Amino acid sequence: MKKILILIIAASLGFAGCTKDISRFNEETKSAANVPAETLFSNGQKEFVDIYSSTNVNRNIFRLISQYWTTTTYTDEPNYDLGTRNIPVNLWTLLYRNALADLNEAHKLFDAQIADAKEKANNKAMADIMIVYGYYYLVTTFGDVPYSEALGKSNFPKYDDAKTVYYDLLTRLDADIAALDASGSAMTNADLLYGGDIDAWKKFANSLKLKMGMLIADSDPTKAKAVVESAVAGGVFTSNADNAVFQYLASPPNNNPVWADIIQSGRQDYIAANTLTNALNMYNDPRTPYFITKDGSGGYSGGVPGKGNSFPAFSKPSGYQFIKTGSSDDIGRVSSPDFPSTILSYAEVELFLAEALKRNFAVGGTAQSHYDAGVTASVKEWGASAASAATYLAQPGVSYNDANWKAQIALQQWLAYYNRGLDGWTSVRRLDAPTMATPLNPKSDFPTRFSYPSTEGNVNAGSYQAAIAAMGGDAVTIKLFWDKF
């Protein structure tokens, strides 16, 4: 045994003596030293859409705030409790760290990894358009946010004024649109929205510009008019075929987040809110069976926001009944694993144009023609027929009424945003309609922003306190710069 130990020690000493540099053993051989920019772009796109589409109560409760859905057992979120689950922390972190960080890094790496000038310009523009969209949601959710010193530029980034950030985003978007060149090539498979179709990206960017212009229509009508008219002149969506749609797959981890939260989890937390079902039932909306399932009595009904509602009694998000029971009554698929997520649509574009005309913006057509086109596009987008849209539009209360244009457009925009709670929330804040019901036990009035993440007070205290002072506090009822009424 002694001889064996001596030989082992001798061999070890010999090995150590012959090795002059052992640092090579610290080299990571299984991780990529250089990440392809296209991989980061794809991941950034997916992270953005996952965050936007999620219905996880720890990060995205906008379907509850917008009262498309409400809950059964856990009622904190529909009662506007943002702090119990650290929702602002999670949303903030996911947008900055998961989506924007990857898109920003991809944007930088395209310079080093792409030789062709046109391809480089196209790829960088596509990445920056997604970055602009990400910041759009940060600014419209929180207000002042880290921007000029964000994404690794400073360990303790300052918070920039929300209006200043927003106007800079519009400038960036103009530069991105100008940089897109359909005569050049672009990444294809890595682009999970349009497969590198530059003409489609131009329409997407101009439609986003239209959306951003309409947001400031009350706070800065002169600027809004210029932005909106420029966007329309550049070419916005003209049919549902233009929609920005992210197609999920049937198998994890690339499946619809709603399926993961509702079906895979086996939970029975979400039902339709009566705010939604009342609006649908009032005019026999043809989208109803595509939005929600039938209730326990064979009709369509919703629970009271903020109350502990009965799960079996009320309608659920569409897809739930079919997946669980195989019922042919449920023709929608919101809860299906491969249900796609739309992040910008032709329906919302047409409704923006109808509103723009009522604000005396020169966008062509008539308010009624755009209103009718927007409603019809939404009905068809969800799977119902053009004939059913025409029948729906013929009803008093739905048919365009110039004397009640704002309330009508607001209602139809909110309905068109079903399953897009974040945009639904912004639409309600911007147009102050439709009226959201007061939850059973609200923690606050209807929230007009999210409070800042509590973690910022620990890791970025100076900037955090300065932002709260600039915002006039950190209450969820503080109105953001664009929300004037």
C-alpha positions in Angstrom: 0.0 0.0 0.0 2.9 2.3 0.8 4.4 1.7 -2.6 1.2 2.6 -4.3 0.9 5.9 -2.4 4.5 6.8 -3.1 3.9 6.2 -6.8 0.8 8.4 -6.8 2.5 11.2 -5.0 5.5 11.0 -7.3 3.3 11.1 -10.4 1.5 14.1 -9.0 4.7 16.0 -8.3 6.0 15.1 -11.7 2.9 16.4 -13.4 3.0 19.6 -11.4 6.6 20.1 -12.1 6.2 19.6 -15.9 3.2 22.0 -16.1 4.4 25.6 -16.3 1.0 27.2 -16.9 -2.2 25.6 -15.6 -4.4 28.6 -16.3 -5.7 26.8 -19.4 -7.8 24.6 -17.1 -9.9 27.7 -16.2 -11.0 28.1 -19.8 -14.7 27.4 -20.4 -14.8 25.0 -23.4 -18.5 24.5 -23.6 -19.8 28.1 -23.7 -19.6 30.2 -26.8 -16.9 32.9 -26.6 -18.7 34.9 -29.3 -22.5 34.8 -29.4 -24.0 35.3 -32.9 -26.0 38.5 -33.0 -28.9 36.8 -34.7 -29.3 34.4 -31.8 -29.5 37.3 -29.4 -32.0 39.1 -31.6 -34.3 36.0 -31.8 -34.1 35.6 -28.0 -34.7 39.3 -27.4 -37.8 39.1 -29.6 -39.1 36.0 -27.8 -38.5 37.5 -24.4 -40.3 40.7 -25.3 -43.3 38.7 -26.6 -43.3 36.3 -23.7 -43.4 39.2 -21.2 -46.1 41.0 -23.2 -48.2 37.8 -23.5 -47.8 36.3 -20.0 -50.6 36.1 -17.6 -48.4 35.2 -14.7 -49.6 37.2 -11.6 -46.0 37.8 -10.6 -45.2 39.8 -13.7 -48.2 40.6 -15.9 -51.6 41.4 -14.4 -52.8 43.7 -17.2 -55.6 41.5 -18.3 -56.9 41.8 -14.7 -56.4 45.6 -14.5 -58.0 46.0 -17.8 -60.9 43.8 -16.6 -60.9 41.4 -19.5 -60.4 38.7 -16.8 -60.7 38.4 -13.1 -59.8 35.8 -10.5 -61.3 33.1 -8.3 -59.3 32.5 -5.2 -56.5 35.0 -5.2 -57.9 38.5 -5.4 -55.0 40.8 -4.6 -54.2 41.6 -8.3 -57.7 42.6 -9.6 -57.9 44.8 -6.4 -54.8 46.6 -7.7 -52.3 45.2 -5.2 -49.0 45.6 -7.1 -46.7 45.0 -4.1 -47.5 41.6 -2.6 -45.9 39.7 -5.4 -43.3 42.4 -6.3 -45.0 42.7 -9.7 -43.2 46.0 -10.7 -39.8 44.4 -9.8 -40.4 41.4 -12.0 -41.8 43.3 -15.0 -39.0 45.9 -14.9 -36.3 43.2 -14.6 -37.7 41.1 -17.4 -37.9 44.0 -19.8 -34.5 45.4 -19.1 -32.5 42.2 -18.4 -34.2 39.7 -20.7 -35.5 41.6 -23.7 -33.7 44.9 -24.0 -30.3 43.6 -23.0 -30.3 40.9 -25.7 -31.7 43.2 -28.4 -29.2 45.9 -27.5 -26.2 43.5 -27.6 -27.4 42.1 -30.9 -27.6 45.7 -32.2 -23.9 46.2 -31.2 -22.7 42.9 -32.5 -24.2 43.4 -36.0 -21.5 46.0 -36.6 -18.7 43.4 -36.0 -20.4 40.4 -37.5 -22.0 41.7 -40.7 -19.8 42.9 -43.6 -22.4 43.9 -46.1 -23.5 47.5 -45.4 -27.1 47.1 -46.4 -27.6 43.9 -44.4 -25.9 45.5 -41.4 -28.2 48.5 -41.6 -31.3 46.5 -42.0 -30.5 44.1 -39.1 -29.6 47.0 -36.8 -32.8 48.9 -37.7 -34.9 45.8 -36.9 -33.2 45.4 -33.6 -33.6 49.1 -32.7 -37.3 49.1 -33.6 -37.8 46.3 -31.1 -35.8 48.3 -28.5 -37.9 51.3 -29.1 -41.0 49.2 -28.6 -39.6 47.8 -25.3 -38.9 51.3 -24.0 -42.4 52.4 -25.1 -43.8 50.0 -22.6 -41.4 50.9 -19.8 -42.2 54.6 -20.2 -46.0 54.1 -20.5 -45.9 51.8 -17.4 -43.6 53.6 -15.0 -42.9 57.1 -16.3 -39.3 58.3 -15.8 -37.0 55.4 -16.4 -33.2 54.7 -16.9 -32.5 55.3 -20.5 -29.4 57.3 -21.5 -27.3 55.4 -18.9 -29.1 52.1 -19.0 -28.1 48.7 -20.5 -24.6 48.6 -19.0 -23.6 52.2 -19.5 -23.6 52.8 -15.8 -23.9 50.7 -12.7 -26.2 53.3 -11.2 -28.1 54.8 -14.1 -30.0 57.9 -13.7 -33.7 58.1 -14.5 -34.5 60.2 -17.6 -37.5 62.4 -18.0 -40.3 60.3 -19.5 -41.3 62.9 -22.1 -37.6 63.4 -23.2 -37.2 59.6 -23.5 -40.4 59.3 -25.5 -39.5 62.0 -28.0 -36.1 60.5 -28.4 -37.7 57.1 -29.2 -39.7 58.8 -32.0 -36.4 60.2 -33.4 -34.8 56.8 -33.3 -37.8 55.3 -35.0 -37.5 57.8 -37.8 -33.9 56.9 -38.3 -34.7 53.2 -38.3 -37.4 53.6 -40.9 -34.9 55.6 -43.1 -32.3 52.9 -42.6 -34.5 50.0 -43.8 -33.6 49.2 -47.4 -35.6 46.5 -49.3 -32.9 46.3 -51.9 -30.5 44.8 -49.4 -30.6 41.5 -47.5 -31.5 40.9 -43.9 -31.6 38.0 -41.4 -34.4 35.7 -42.2 -34.9 32.7 -39.9 -33.7 34.7 -36.9 -36.5 37.2 -37.3 -39.4 35.6 -35.6 -42.0 38.2 -36.6 -41.5 38.8 -40.4 -38.7 36.5 -41.5 -36.5 39.4 -42.7 -39.2 41.0 -44.9 -38.0 44.6 -45.0 -41.2 46.0 -46.5 -43.2 44.3 -43.7 -40.8 45.9 -41.2 -41.3 49.3 -42.7 -45.1 48.9 -42.3 -44.6 47.7 -38.7 -42.3 50.6 -37.8 -44.7 53.2 -39.3 -47.7 51.6 -37.6 -45.7 51.7 -34.3 -45.0 55.4 -35.1 -48.7 56.0 -35.6 -49.5 54.3 -32.3 -46.8 56.4 -30.5 -48.1 59.6 -32.1 -51.7 59.0 -31.0 -50.5 58.5 -27.4 -49.5 62.1 -27.2 -52.6 63.5 -29.0 -53.8 65.2 -25.8 -50.5 66.3 -24.4 -48.9 67.6 -27.6 -51.5 67.7 -30.5 -49.1 69.6 -32.8 -46.3 67.0 -32.4 -48.9 64.2 -32.6 -50.3 65.5 -35.8 -46.8 65.7 -37.4 -45.9 62.2 -36.2 -49.2 60.6 -37.3 -49.3 62.2 -40.7 -45.7 61.2 -41.4 -46.4 57.6 -40.3 -49.4 57.3 -42.6 -47.4 58.8 -45.5 -44.7 56.2 -44.9 -47.2 53.3 -45.1 -49.0 51.6 -42.2 -50.8 48.3 -42.0 -53.5 47.8 -44.6 -54.8 44.4 -43.8 -54.6 41.6 -41.1 -51.9 40.0 -43.2 -49.6 42.8 -42.0 -50.1 42.1 -38.3 -47.0 41.7 -36.1 -47.7 38.1 -35.0 -45.4 35.8 -33.0 -46.2 32.2 -33.7 -45.8 30.0 -30.6 -45.1 26.2 -30.9 -47.1 23.4 -29.4 -44.3 22.1 -27.2 -42.4 23.8 -24.3 -40.3 25.9 -23.9 -41.5 27.8 -27.0 -45.3 27.5 -26.2 -47.9 30.2 -25.5 -47.3 31.5 -22.0 -51.1 31.6 -21.4 -51.2 27.9 -21.9 -48.4 27.4 -19.4 -50.1 29.6 -16.8 -53.6 28.2 -17.2 -53.5 24.7 -18.6 -50.0 23.2 -17.9 -50.2 24.6 -14.3 -53.5 22.9 -13.7 -54.7 26.0 -11.9 -58.3 27.4 -11.9 -57.5 31.0 -11.3 -58.9 33.0 -14.2 -62.4 33.6 -15.5 -63.9 36.3 -17.6 -64.7 39.6 -15.9 -68.2 40.9 -16.1 -66.9 44.2 -17.5 -66.0 42.2 -20.6 -69.0 39.9 -20.8 -71.5 42.8 -20.3 -69.9 44.6 -23.3 -69.9 41.4 -25.4 -73.5 40.4 -24.6 -75.0 43.9 -25.0 -74.5 43.7 -28.8 -74.2 39.9 -29.5 -70.5 40.5 -30.3 -69.4 37.8 -32.9 -66.0 37.7 -31.2 -67.5 36.3 -28.0 -67.0 32.5 -28.5 -63.4 33.3 -29.7 -62.7 35.3 -26.6 -64.2 33.1 -23.9 -66.0 29.8 -23.2 -69.6 29.3 -22.3 -70.4 29.4 -18.6 -72.0 26.7 -16.5 -75.5 27.6 -17.7 -74.6 27.6 -21.4 -74.4 31.4 -21.8 -71.6 33.9 -21.4 -71.0 35.5 -18.0 -68.2 37.0 -16.0 -67.3 37.4 -12.4 -67.0 40.5 -10.2 -63.5 42.0 -10.4 -61.8 41.6 -7.0 -64.2 39.1 -5.6 -63.5 35.4 -4.9 -65.6 34.1 -7.8 -66.8 30.6 -8.5 -64.6 29.0 -11.2 -67.3 26.6 -12.6 -70.0 29.2 -12.8 -68.4 31.7 -15.2 -66.9 31.8 -18.7 -63.1 31.1 -19.0 -60.5 32.2 -21.5 -61.2 30.4 -24.8 -59.4 27.2 -25.3 -59.8 26.1 -21.7 -63.0 24.2 -22.1 -61.9 22.5 -25.4 -58.5 21.4 -23.9 -60.0 20.1 -20.7 -63.1 18.4 -22.0 -62.9 18.2 -25.8 -66.1 20.3 -26.0 -66.9 21.5 -29.5 -68.7 24.5 -28.1 -65.4 26.2 -27.5 -64.0 27.4 -30.8 -61.4 29.8 -29.5 -57.8 29.0 -28.7 -56.4 31.6 -26.3 -55.4 28.9 -23.9 -53.9 26.6 -26.6 -50.1 25.9 -26.5 -49.5 27.2 -30.0 -51.8 30.2 -29.9 -50.0 33.1 -31.5 -49.4 36.5 -29.9 -50.1 39.7 -31.8 -48.2 42.8 -30.7 -49.4 45.3 -33.2 -52.5 44.9 -35.4 -54.3 46.3 -38.4 -57.5 46.7 -36.3 -55.8 49.1 -33.9 -54.3 51.0 -36.8 -57.7 51.6 -38.4 -59.2 52.7 -35.1 -56.3 55.1 -34.6 -56.9 56.5 -38.0 -60.6 57.0 -37.2 -59.6 58.9 -34.1 -57.0 60.9 -35.9 -59.5 62.2 -38.3 -61.7 63.4 -35.5 -58.6 65.3 -34.2 -58.2 66.9 -37.6 -55.1 65.0 -38.6 -54.8 64.6 -42.4 -54.7 60.8 -42.8 -57.3 60.3 -45.6 -60.6 58.5 -45.7 -63.4 59.2 -43.2 -63.8 58.5 -39.5 -66.6 56.1 -40.3 -64.7 54.2 -43.0 -61.7 53.7 -40.7 -63.9 52.8 -37.7 -65.8 50.2 -39.7 -62.6 48.8 -41.1 -61.1 48.5 -37.7 -64.0 46.7 -36.2 -64.3 44.4 -39.1 -60.5 43.7 -39.0 -60.8 42.7 -35.3 -63.8 40.5 -35.9 -62.0 38.7 -38.8 -58.7 38.5 -36.9 -60.4 36.4 -34.3 -61.9 34.1 -36.8 -65.5 35.3 -37.3 -66.8 36.3 -40.7 -67.1 39.6 -42.5 -70.8 39.0 -42.7 -71.0 38.8 -38.9 -69.0 42.0 -38.6 -71.4 43.7 -40.9 -74.4 42.6 -38.8 -72.7 43.7 -35.6 -71.9 47.1 -37.1 -75.5 47.6 -38.2 -76.7 47.7 -34.6 -77.5 51.0 -32.9 -74.8 51.6 -30.3 -72.2 49.9 -32.5 -72.8 51.7 -35.8 -70.6 54.7 -36.0 -72.1 57.8 -34.4 -70.2 61.0 -35.0 -71.7 62.6 -31.8 -70.3 59.8 -29.7 -67.1 59.0 -31.6 -64.7 58.9 -28.7 -66.6 56.5 -26.5 -67.3 54.2 -29.5 -63.7 54.1 -30.7 -62.5 53.6 -27.1 -64.8 50.6 -26.6 -63.8 49.0 -29.9 -60.1 49.6 -29.3 -60.4 48.0 -25.9 -62.2 45.0 -27.3 -59.7 44.7 -30.1 -57.0 44.6 -27.5 -58.5 41.5 -25.8 -55.6 39.1 -24.8 -53.3 42.2 -25.0 -53.9 43.5 -21.5 -51.0 46.0 -21.5 -52.3 47.8 -24.5 -55.8 47.6 -23.2 -54.7 49.3 -20.0 -53.0 52.1 -22.0 -56.1 52.6 -24.1 -58.4 52.9 -21.1 -56.0 55.5 -19.5 -55.6 57.4 -22.8 -59.3 57.6 -23.8 -60.8 57.3 -20.3 -63.3 54.7 -21.6 -64.8 52.2 -21.3 -65.4 52.7 -17.6 -63.7 50.1 -15.4 -65.8 48.7 -12.5 -64.6 49.4 -9.0 -63.2 46.2 -7.7 -64.7 44.7 -4.5 -61.8 45.7 -2.2 -59.5 48.1 -4.2 -56.1 48.9 -2.7 -56.1 52.2 -4.7 -58.1 54.0 -7.4 -57.6 52.7 -10.9 -53.8 52.7 -11.4 -52.5 55.0 -14.0 -48.9 53.8 -13.6 -46.8 51.2 -11.8 -44.8 52.1 -8.8 -41.1 51.7 -9.1 -39.5 48.4 -8.1 -38.6 48.4 -4.5 -35.2 46.8 -5.3 -34.2 50.1 -7.0 -34.2 51.7 -3.6 -31.5 49.3 -2.5 -29.3 49.1 -5.5 -29.7 52.5 -7.2 -30.9 54.6 -4.3 -29.8 58.0 -5.4 -31.3 57.8 -8.9 -34.4 56.1 -7.4 -35.0 58.9 -5.0 -34.4 61.6 -7.6 -37.0 59.9 -9.9 -39.6 59.8 -7.2 -39.0 63.5 -6.5 -39.3 64.3 -10.2 -42.5 62.3 -10.6 -44.1 63.9 -7.6 -44.1 60.7 -5.6 -44.4 57.0 -6.4 -48.2 56.5 -6.2 -49.9 54.3 -8.8 -52.5 57.1 -9.3 -50.0 59.7 -10.6 -50.8 60.5 -14.2 -48.0 60.2 -16.8 -47.0 63.1 -19.0 -49.3 62.0 -21.9 -52.4 61.3 -19.7 -54.0 64.7 -19.5 -57.7 63.9 -18.8 
